[in-house]
């Protein structure tokens, strides 16, 4: 069967393993890509294990866990089944990468894998590396665990240079330790050097395409990730995340039509799978892309659909982020500052997400000449910044500081202090540009450098505004606000 035929059949999605079994009995294939991970368990479980690893490579964690559990039920002595049941709780490029609520169970599963042992040295090495990740010890930070795991997987890869899975999991371990402050993207380039040759040799492997997209998810490397982005959805169309991930590259390159189609497919698939996080994540990227094409009405429909969704778990960071960001994106990018000023933080969300709602309110107040009230929101943001910094969450502390500077800048502008407004917003733009975005978001709600262009244009400096917009478009090609702003500035229109 051709890849195109497999893709067509693979677009029939399943919502549970029971339904998957029923569909398989009727002869309609699931399409997750080609994975070969030899194990020494019951030979009858080899293909189910390959399928479970394919699900893991597409971050279909719930279904992967179920698949590994089924293997363990059929072959209770299969150590690698327990390795898999532990590894589904390692989310390398998400935050946190080791969710605390599942850590204990993952630790017990990895310990059981070690007790059962494996008959091959390679499997034993995978289990030892996993044991490093989930080792016992109260004072070990997540970063210490992931760095130790990367070193352990480097040894596995070194001992097994011709084994694809050893190399793939090593590259993924590298990506778990990417620093958002490293604008040289050294760790990403290291991973790409491992992944690209393998992707050429194994073009239907889901992990290779997926992790190349993550490695290339930056302005510098996005073009290099385009072949993987074009391929991934065709490799594993039965995985909602595989349908969404190409839009990370499409967003970086301003390919809005491609991003819209990617996220429409992912949204539908995630909904069919009961994957609320995947559905909301795709919807946020979808709103972002619609707004860049000036399709505010279609973005509004997505936001209204989100508001109608029930029982969303706001303790899930990605769900809470998307539910918060979408309506704010719509209000802010549409210039509806009165609507932005009415935003209130959702209940039970983390401080870093509360900050986005507070920023929206502060920006709305400042942009409607209520500078004094806006300054109250700046104070709230400064308190959250301190809270995040005291807890060791430096990344979101810096992002919150950027939000506070932005509101403070526009409040200064509203108060007639143009020089201070420019200095604050320039500093915010410089600080924002020094960090890479997290995968949870397609980008800042309103990039600081694009705001700087807006401010300079408002203050009557069209040449400087044009430069600011141009710099913003380098960071985020194709953004509608920056494109329109630059066009106006180039014509000398304030």
Buried (B, 14 or more C-beta within 10 A) or exposed (E): EEBEEBBEBBBBBBBEBEEBEEBEEEEEBBBBBBBBBBBBBBEEBBEBBBBBBBBBBBBBBBBBBBBBBBBBEBBEEBBBBBBBBBBBBBBBBBBEBBBEEBBEBBBBBBBBBBEBEBEEEBBBBBBBBBBBBBBEEEEEEBEEBBBBBBEBBBBBBEEBEEBBBBBBBBBBBBBBBBBBEEBEBEBBBBBBEBBBEBBEEBBBBBBBBBBBBBBBBBBBBBEBBBBBBBBBBBBBBBBBBBBBBBBBBBBBBBBBEBBBBBBBBBBBBBBBBEBBBBBBBBBBBBBBBBBBBBBBEBBBEBBEEBEEBEEBEBEBBBBBBBBBBBBBBBBBBBEBBEBBBEBEBBEEBBBBBBBBBBBBBBBBBBBBEBBEBBBBBBEBBBBBBEBBBEEEBEBBBBBBBBBBBBBBBBBBBBBEBBEBBBBBBBBBBEBBBEBBBBBBBBBBBBBBBBBBBBBBBBBEBBEBBBBBBBBBBEBBBBBBBBBEBBEBBBEEEE
